[in-house]
């Protein structure tokens, strides 16, 4: 198999693996990957403002708010207005949210980050440079993207992804 075909196979494997993970997370938790990641971040920090959560996750505040709306409807998170500053909204996991997180799977993103951080700096640089080149070759370098290994809209409803 020539290198171009092998590269396309590898890209397809990554896309399929990401899609399969999304569906498995949806089936096992009833959440999308971004929703699960928001809950993981809240579990680690206990309580954050919406703005802090957005910054921590490198997402827009609008995206985080949309994700939080969906989690709140499922009673997995609670929002509380600040007492001193009413503009601040504090977010934390509910008991139901904490319980769900006990059985939550490890994400591919967590595994990738752990392996990537174990690499030497020069190896990391090579991976980044190669992926930047691939993004350029696919004319994707201009697309806005969050650091979330997921396909589709980050603030989508869980059932929207299962339709595909």
C-alpha angles and dihedrals in degrees: 000000000000120000096254092055092045090052092051090050090052092049090049091049090053092049093047093046091052091049092048091050091052091053093046092050089049092051096044100040107015088237138109118240092255090051090050091048091051089052092048090052091049091048090054095045098033094210132019138163116248089252093050090049092050091049093046091052096039091236131127117265089240092056092048091047091053091049091047091051089058093045092048091053087057090049091239096122135031128213124208128184115234115258095214098032113031091193090068118085116198118209129199139159118266121225087264090052092050090049092050091050091057090071098033115128125241108258127232087239091059090049092047093049092049092051093042093051090050090059123095115260092250091053091050090051091052092051092048093047092048093049091047088054092048091049089052092048090052091046088240100119091098096053118110109240137170123221091260122118095223139110126232131017113340094218096049123129116260094243093052091070095048090061091069 
